[in-house]
Amino acid sequence: MADDDLPEETLDARGLLCPLPVLKARKRLKAMVRGAVLRVLATDPAAVIDIPHFCTEAGHVLVEMTESDGAQIYVIRRG
């Protein structure tokens, strides 16, 4: 399966506070196939620390971390 064929999903965690963005991302990633991509939208200030730490601990790859329209956008490749 080529990278372009891997599923990509979006998790809207805007308005949720720690630890909910990470818990919801963990649950969603667990249901995805290895190599799939999850885009997480968050507004929790703690997510800037929590999501990269979660990716490192869980073996996922934080592909990109950006900000748009007041929300942080995390692109995570499932490990």
Rosetta blueprint (number, residue, H / E / L):
1 M L
2 A L
3 D H
4 D H
5 D H
6 L L
7 P L
8 E E
9 E E
10 T E
11 L E
12 D E
13 A E
14 R L
15 G L
16 L L
17 L L
18 C L
19 P L
20 L H
21 P H
22 V H
23 L H
24 K H
25 A H
26 R H
27 K H
28 R H
29 L H
30 K H
31 A L
32 M L
33 V L
34 R L
35 G L
36 A L
37 V E
38 L E
39 R E
40 V E
41 L E
42 A E
43 T L
44 D L
45 P L
46 A L
47 A H
48 V H
49 I H
50 D H
51 I H
52 P H
53 H H
54 F H
55 C H
56 T H
57 E H
58 A H
59 G L
60 H L
61 V E
62 L E
63 V E
64 E E
65 M E
66 T E
67 E E
68 S E
69 D L
70 G L
71 A E
72 Q E
73 I E
74 Y E
75 V E
76 I E
77 R E
78 R L
79 G L
